[in-house]
Amino acid sequence: MDPFAPAFPGELLPISIITGFLGSGKSTLLGQLLRQPDMGKSAVIVNELGEVGLDHILVERIEGEVCLLQSGCVCCSLRGDLEQALQKLIDQRERGAIARFDRVVIETTGLADPAPILQLALTSPMIQRYFKLDAVVTTVDAVNADRQLNENPESVKQVALADRILLTKTDLVSPDQLDRLEARLARLNPAAPRFSVLHGRIEAARLFNADPTLHRAAAEDVAQWLGPVLGDSREASAHAHRGTRADHIHGSGTLNHDSHINHFSMSFYQPLDWLTVAEWLSDLCSRWGEKLLRIKGVLDLVGEPRPVAIHAIHHTFHPPLALSAWHDKTRGSRIVFITRGLSREVVEQSWRASHVV
């Protein structure tokens, strides 16, 4: 049995998360997305239908808290446990009570920390049987972002964990204000692409299918998932020592002032031993899990012909998944870290202490 392959690779459905602080435009975005043909086979989980602004596009209530939208999407009001809500949707899908949706979109409350949802998606056996974590999309209110980021740790974490950042209400701020906000968001999360969005209008294809394990593993898909913080590792590799140490480190070397968020990556240009990497990451998650907001990476492993994707949230480490193949001539391992109050130097020192020198 392949240890780096999902149990049901043809069945996994992507879960995407829309988060953002109060009033940042999540509901407007969701309403616009659900009108797009590409989203017609989606299941949407929201906290309360009345709070989300979807009532105007509801058609009928199917069963309990599940509704059918005009677009063909299914909408589920989350009043209890997320895992139970997902199981209920799967049960209804399998017995034909609702249409066979091909993705799930979860909208969080404005004060929510998205990390617990990500952790659940990475650890629940039921969720892993049917679903695969895709993109975290965070909306940012350009008018009030500075105050919200200064006063609310949840707002900072929503940005730091994002795969995509959407700036809303940009027509209500000056170009200088927008430039300063863009710079601040880039410091908080340099890997996430940022888009300015008016009235929630953006193509769904620009937001979702961010995880390369969901589809083909072309080099550009992997690079987009890991983010531009990596820089041009090919040039760096030409001068790096050809051992299994951390050949190159990218990203900020000091913690920034936004709740001490730090973002950096480590690159390796020789194949790594999986047991050594797994023990190192396990030790990191055990010792500093609360400070490890997110880890994601693609590894070149000894004896494994394909690239292997890894993903961790806080103390939770997802089983590795093999991508289909390398799609360019340059192989190597790249691991991206998003931390809070944990420096690059501490992570680098822990790698050296793993006796891989």
N, C-alpha and C positions, 0 to 999 in steps of 0.2 A: 504493500500500500504506500502511495506517495505521501510522505509526511507534510509536504508543502502544498497540497491540493485541497480545495474545499470538498466536503462530503457530497454536496449536491451542486456542482458548479453550474449546471444548466438551469437551476431553479432559483438561484439567489436573486432577490428583488432589492433594488437600492432603496435605502432610507436616507432622505435628506432632511436637514434641520434648518428652519428659518428662525433666527433669533434676533434680538436687538432690544434696546431700552424702550421704555414707555414712550409712545408717541412718535417713534422713529419710522413708521410706515410699513410695518410688517403686514398688517391686514390689507392695506391698499395693494402691496406687492402681491400677496397671495391671491387676492381677487383678480388682478390682472393676469397672473400666470394661469389660473384655472380657466380663463377664456381662450387660451391658446390651444390649437389642435394637438400639439405635441403632448399636452398634459391631460388629454381626454381620458386616459386610462390610469388615473392616479387615485390613490386613497389618501385623504387628508385627515390628520388628527389635530384637533384644536381643543383649547381648554373649555370654552363655552361658546356655542354658536352665536349667541347674542353679542359677545364681545368682539367677534372677529369681523363683523360686517359682511358676512356671506349670506345673510337671510334673504337678500334681494335676488340671489341666484339659486335659491333652493327650489326644488320641484316637489318632492314628496319625501315623507319620512318612511323608511323601509321597515326598520325594526328597532324599537327602543330608541337609542341615541344615534342611529345611523341614518343618514339622509342621502338622497340622490340629487346631484346638481345638474343644471341644464347642460353643462359641458360633457356630462357622462361620468364625471368624477364621483367618488363616494366620499362623504364627509362624516367623520366620527367625532362626537363630543367627548373629550377626555374628562371624566369625573372621578376616576379611580386610578388604578395601576396601569401604566403604559404597556407593560408586558401582556396584561390581560386584554387590553384593547387591541393589540396586534394579533393575539391569538384568536380573538373573536372575529376580526376581519378575515384572517386566513380561513377559519372554519366556514364563514359565510361564502367566501370565494370558492372554496373547494366543493361545497354542496350546491353551488349555483344560485344562491340566494342573492348575490350581488355580482356585478360584472367582474371579469378577471383582470383586476388592476395590475399594472406592471411597475409601479413604484409607490412609495409612501413618502409623504411630506408631513413633517411635524412642525407646528408652530408653537414656540414656547411663550410663556408670559413675559412681559417686559422686564420683570425683576429676576428672571430665572438665570441660574448658572447652567450653561449647556453641558458641562462636564458629566453630570450623572446620567444624562441620556446617552452620551457617547460611551460611558463605561458600561451601561446596560447593554448597548448594542454589541459591545466587544466581549461580553461575558455570558449572556443568557443563552443556554443551549437551544431554547425554542427559537429565539431570534436568529441565532447563527444557522439554524436548520433551513430557514426560509429567506433570510435577509442579509444584506451586506451594507455596511455603513458607507455612505457617499459623502456629499458635500455639506459643510456647515456654512450657511449664508447669513451674514450679519448686516442688518440695516443700521445706519448711523445718521442721526438727525444733525445736519450741518449747522442749524441755527443754535442748538442747545448742546452740542457734543462736548465742548470744552468743559462746561459746568458738570455735565453728567459724568465725564471721565474723571474729573477732579473729585467728585463727591461720592461716586458709587463704584465699588470694586467689581460689581457684577457687570457693569458696562465695559470696564477694562478687559475683563475675562472674555466677554462676548466677542470683542475685537481680536484678542490674542488667539483665540481658538478657531477663528474663521478660516475657511478656504476661499471664500469670496466676500468682499466688503462692498456694500452698496451705500453710496452717499445720497441721502434724500434731502429735499428742500434746498437744493443748491442754488435755486433761483432767488432765494431770499437772503443770501449773504453776498458780501463783496468778494471780488477775485482775491484780494489779499487774505481775507478770512479763510477762504477755501484753500488757498495755498498753504496756510499755516496748519489747517486741519489735516490736509493731505500729508504734510511732513510728519505730523504727530502720529497719524495712523501708520505711516511707513516705518516709524521707529518701533511702534508696538508690534507690527506684524508685516515685515517686509516681503514675506512670501505670498501673501494673498493678493490677487489682482483686485483693483478697486474700480468701480464703475459709478458714474453719476447717473442718477435715475430720477426722472420727473414723473410724478403721479404713478409710480410703480411700474412704468413701462420698460420692459427689458425682455429679450428673447430667453426662453427657458433654457435653450441649448447653451447659453453662456454661463449658466449657473450650476447646472447639474452634470452628472457623469464625470466628476472630478477625480474619482479614484481609478487608477489604471487597472486594478484587479477586476473591475466591472466589465471591461471591454478589451479591445486590443491593447497590447502593451508597447505601442510605438514609443520611440525615444522622446518625442515631443510630449506625449502624455505623461511619462514619468517625470520629465523636467518640469512640467506645469504643476504636477502634484507636489513635488518637493519644493518648488518655488525658486525665484531668481536670487535668493540669498546665497545660493551656491556659487554664483559667479561662473567664470570659465575655468572649470577644473582641468581641462585638457592641457592648457598652458602650464598650470601649476604642476601637473603630474610629470612634466618633462624634467623638472628640477628636483622632484621629491625623491627621498630615499625609497628604494624599492622593497621595503620591508612591510610588516603588518602593523607597524605603528600608525598613529593618526598622521597621515602624510600631509594633510592640509586642513586648516580650520578657517571657516568663513563666518562673517557676521560680527555683531557688536562685541567688543571686548569688555565693556562696562555695562552695568545695569542702568536702564533709563529710569526717569523719575515716575513713570506711570505704574505705580504699585510694584516697582522693581521687576518689570517684565524684561526678559533677555531672550534673544533669538540668535542662534548660531547653528552651524553644521560641521560635521566631521567627514572627511573623505579618506578613502583607503584605495590604493591602486594595485594591491595584490589580493588574491582570494583569501577570505577569512574562514576560520574554523567556526562552524555553527555552535558547538557546545561552549566555546569560549565566549562568543558574542552573547549567547543566551544567558550564561551565568552572569556576565557583566551587566546586561540590561536588567536581569532579575534583581541583582544586588542594588542597582540604581533605584529601581522602583520600590524596593523594600526600604531602603534607607532614606530616600528623598522623594517619595511618591507625592506628597502634598505640594512639593515645589516643582514637580515635573508636570506642567500643564499638558504637554503633548509631545510625543516622539513619533516621527514617521521616517521611514527610510527604505532604500532599495539596496540589497546586498548581493555581492558576488561571492559565493561560498565554495569552498573546496569540495570538489566532487559533484557539484550541482551545475548542470549546463545552463539553467535558466536563471534570470534575476528573481530574487525573493523579496517580497514586500513585507515590512513589519510596521506595527502600529501600536502605540501605548497611550493611555490616558491615566495620569496620576499613578496609582498602584497597579493598574490593570494593563496587562500585556496580552495583546491579541495573538493567537496562533499565527505563525508565518504563512503566507500564501505565495505560491509560485506564479509569476507572470508567464506569458506564453513563450517569449524568446527575447534575446537581446536584439535590438533593431539598429544598432550602429556598431562601428568597429571598436569603440572605446568602452571597455568594461571597467567596473569599479564599484565600490560601495560608498554610499552617501547617506548619512543619518542627520536629520534635522531635529533640533531641540528647541522647544518653547518652554521657558522656565520662569518661575517667579521667586526671586530671592535666592536663586542658585546660579553661581557663576560658571562661565565656560571653563575656568581654570580648575574648578572642583571636578567637573565631569571629565576633563582631560586627565587629571591626576588619577581618577578612578580607573580609567582605561589603562594607564601605565601600571597601576597596581594589579591589574589582571594578569600580569606576567607575559603579555604579548608585546615584546620589545624588538 
